[in-house]
Amino acid sequence: MDIKQLKYFLAIAEEGQITSAAKKLNMAQPPLSYHLKLLEEELGVKLVERGSRKIELTDAGKILQNRAEQMLELAGATVKELKDFGAGIKGTLSLGTVSSSGVTFLPERIESFHNKYPSINFEVWEGNTFRILEILNNGVIEIGIVRTPFDPKTFEVKFLSKESMIAVYNKKCDYFKNNSKIYLEDIENKPLIIYRRFEKIISEACLKKGFEAKIICKNDDARTTLLWAQSGIGLAIVPKSAFNLVKNENLRFVEIDESSLETSIAAIWMKNRYLSTAAKHFLEFFEV
């Protein structure tokens, strides 16, 4: 069993058909079928059940799929590590970022990093924090730029300083007159529009103050939260740095004086996983 055979098997497992897998691998179908047969004979187990339309993995096949993914990831990391050693800091840095940090946090750091390391290219993936955590776990990216809260147990973390949450609204609503700061009690009975991942901390903070948050809309993106507030139907609760994601002269914001709602941007990477030279250098730019 070698790396090539594992790649062949994973292609079959992912595609569910010998024909599709062969096409994906740019090879003929008979040789691929032959390699699958050799692998089954070598291991002494049946790896797939051949149906009329689709191939299904046996229990043994599922075990091999899981192990093959791990082995290929390790092989890829080994090759990358050796290339980094031989070529210095050339290569591609894979980053994942939530929308609210892509605009407010990354640009100036990317510019500084690129000026110092012009031979490093970037591959950037965007999504909410849950999506970034998923692709970081899967090895698609090396570093994730996310917002608290998240479970840090499996990650190494570098935090930026904390920032307050703000209440954003269309000026025609005139929720808070000309106040520059409000308290959590001031949002009682106000229709709230929130980024879904902040639902728990907002709801719990409100309950501690003796009232239940009146949430009329939950969504998965800071921009969506702000656009709904722009419509005038409610009050958006977002991190302060997210305000500039939507440019509209009708939007107003006021800071919420409540420490339990403070949040921060963090750079995270997997514990006990190889980190490229490029990624290590990038983390040098992630300082408070």
PyMOL commands that set and color helices and strands:
alter all, ss='L'
color gray80, all
select helices_A, chain A and resi 3-15+18-25+29-43+59-87+99-104+106-116+129-137+184-187+196-208+222-230+240-245+259-261+277-283
alter helices_A, ss='H'
color red, helices_A
select strands_A, chain A and resi 48-50+55-57+91-97+120-126+143-147+155-159+165-170+181-182+192-195+215-219+235-239+251-256+265-270
alter strands_A, ss='S'
color yellow, strands_A
deselect
rebuild
show_as cartoon
